[in-house]
Structures are given as C-alpha cells and as structure tokens.
C-alpha cells in the first residue's frame, strides 16, 4: 500500500464530485434546508387545530364551553348548524366538530350525565390523537367549574415532583434536528460513495485504474476517506450553522467526540455503500437497493421510536446495523453530554461492524475487478 496513491485517488474523487453539480446541490440541500424544514415541521404540540361547534343548547354552560376553545391550541370555533357538520368534516375544513345537544345544561344540573358528541377527522393523525384529549379536558373542566362555581381543583393526595432532564421544555425540534442530521449523514455517505464507484464503471474509467500501479485496497480506501471528508465537513457546518444557529438547538456534549464517532460510522456506511455498488450494475439498481437498505436502517435503529418498544428479535437483529450504535452514541453525546467512558461500547461496536463491512466490500470489489479484466 502506498499512501500517495490513496491520497491522489481521493483527490481525484473530490474533483469528480466538484464537477457534478447535481451532487453538490444535493449535499448543500441535505445538510441545510432539508434539516431545517424537517425540524420545523415536527408538531411541537397541538397548534391552531380547526374546530366547529354545534350549539343546540344555547345556554350559559354551552357558551362557556364555546369560549374555552381559543388560539394557539385551536382556531376560534366556527358556530355551525347540525346540517353543516358532516359537510364541513367531509371537505376537511374542521378537524374537530363538537355537538352540544339540547337541554344540556339542564341535564348537567339534574345530574343525568348527558353526552356530547365529538367528531374527529382522523386523517390528520397528529392533531386528532393529541387534540382528542385536549377537547375532553376542556369540556370536563368547564362542566366541573360550572357545577362547583369556582376553578379550585381538589388537592391530590400525593404530589408528583416532575423533573424533565435534557429537554426541560419538552421541545420536540431539539430531538428532530439531531435525528434529521443523522439521517442525512447516513443517506449521503451511501449515495456519494456508491455513486462514485458506479460512475467510474459507467464512464469506463475503472479500466484506466486497472492498468495503473494501484491495488483494489488503495482504490477502496481513497473512496472511503474522500467521501467521508465531504460528509464530515457538511456535518460540522450543519451542526454549527443550522442546528445551533438557525434552530437554536443546544449541544450538550463534546463536538470532537461526536465527530470521532461520526468518522467510525462513516467508515461503516461507506464500506456498506461500496459493497452495495459491487452488487448493482447501474445507478437505478443502486437506488432500488438503497431503498431496501435505508428504510430498515432509519426506522428500526431507535431514531424514530425507542428500541425497547420493538419486538425482541428486531432489537437483536438491529444490533448488527451501524445506525443503531451511532444513534445511541449521538444522543448520549449531543443530548446528555456523555463522555467516552459512557459511549465507548458504541465506538467499539462501530469499529467492529465497519471492519467487517470493509472486509466484505473489499472481497466483492476484488472479484468485480477480476471479472472486468
């Protein structure tokens, strides 16, 4: 192995990437606008949910219930007739439609336990799930206040001392920004490395490399370090400018420790990309294979839902995926300020998985070069 060959081949990859405007635009978009939009799109809480109320009672209690729905949780309630309720729900104008029946106040005072109909548009899943409980709490609170003539709640027998760590305001974008960055690191490291190898095969430059005094190992390492360098630079920019700057998401731990873990993760994902590129013959085939690989990596590795809520067999299978350990590492460092003494098992796992993937990719790459000759 000659380090000069690895360096020069890596520089060649960087120059090829610079001359590919589509890839350059993709990198810039993925680590800036994509992360910003994905983070801002996360529903923090119920916000401006459209609601309509059919007030068939026209009483003091029903008026109090109508007045209890106001921004920012709900839009000002639209007072409609019973015949307009189904039309408004079918057209998507309202997520919630509350029907207060006639003689509602009289039945409440008589302790007859009357019912209120709440219609929910479940196609708006996040608002429907969260807003259902808000509507129930608001209606029950107004009815209880009306009956008791005051808003003083009964003292609970036990006080729950709630302390929220790492995200005291339960602000969801704090979670979404880092997860979006991890997803972009995964996608771009595989796309760039795999595309670099397939592009050489499609353009016929792989034959030029075969007649040069370079080894398959040197070719592979050059692609790994050059594409990893691009992703690392983009990640540093995104962490400092987009996540900490534009989104104001605090970083609790060491940036250098996180970047060290990212390098190990990129070693694994770029090796995986070369392995996938040796299996695929064209970019469309590589794209289809990416879908089969990326979807499980991104959905089952603990980034979207906790691993503990998944079936046990899935938890064990995903321990072979580098994303599982990288997400644990990233959350520990960036959210909780963990040091190397806590995240070293994830570093070790990424090094082992990366070495195995690199070895498999090297064997496949050598066989593909031998077939080409």
Steps between C-alpha positions, in 0.01 A plus 500: 500500500622846405355798686573721199273286283221517757534877531512566124207270428301671774576841354380369164169403664461846649565661163244271335246594766570871447422461130164337580261791570208271585693332780632834629147643517380181670768529769424867567125438514526189718705666773323838502144544376403136540595491869345843566168412336479152655562643847251786467237263363495292819179575692612642832149485652146547375504823301213684330284191460177597317188426705127551442229493766130428458338674799148358519463597865572876484553508876751659736693173530513441125621860450778441753606187313508689168708780654752251645639414155741768386846539337771381497368148563186546290375749248201708613206254489271518199138496619310290249168323472454126536445461124835667423709273721541201265565724200771691684667179618484341152656808338784508754415843645486370857710246687254497790123552507332519843123454525344633824148351521182685603429533875864423574530746790172383655611135485838588653336680792262206544800260512367299203850460350420623148726423202677736258590369157856568384576428133869474407665499158754222559674562167678785682664248725722712725229760570231235541696296753618793711192719463262227614635524855512880494132521403400256774699688763357836395139382502536313829675798657226744398224269620674443836556872546138574414375251758745603775469873423878538528817371333681371808608142442497247776842447654646164390600259777853471358716768340690388190830686482566500126851572375563482126868452416687593180194673344320683783244669275416174314581684177476240223730677248790439740454133427414531131798713399764250606305201363465678164876560496566131571267402215678734259842366602377147432340578165775720358787275605339207317388702197832678445721194543281264299448754223877563478568132430209448261583823316849369426356174375246674276758748364760229439763657728520188713698338217750787518554427868565134427802580284647730765731376778225517762333226701128446568569581865645839407204578271253411776675697772524806274125497442432449870713788625401748229124451531524485881686831497220665302235373741703600807547857373129525417409359845717753683342782301150369566559455874640851546299707252166319460441311824665731754463820298172509308309246712655602836533137610762470778775239480582359842811290436834510322487577129838333445382177665190499283709553186728213602195276525376635167829399337456142620140502381607632158762225480215250534249671268749575221617138511135395482453730200793339312359156579162607360665657195680173418162325501328764283590554137332837442389800703128406476581158645707664771210734580257210540746315723544815709128510573509141624794579728429855620138455606577233765814685608316826560175364647619212718821640646337699781494842339124525449378270777680351802654161433339369818156531341598275208475119491791333676623327184517837320697649789763227470511508119551875491808471720677398179408835341743793544209748530386344827830567672550840337161625618574383853839670480364825353214529747730427791756762399285776350200473732641381831862615483636144531874443494711223353469297823127463424489463120808284449287186434342677203844606372618139525187366328536746211868407456415127489202543264702733275790255480269214405323706234832626364634144474188377320503799267869448419441135409206592276691790344799280413271245339327770296836631378612150408176451305558830320842385383 
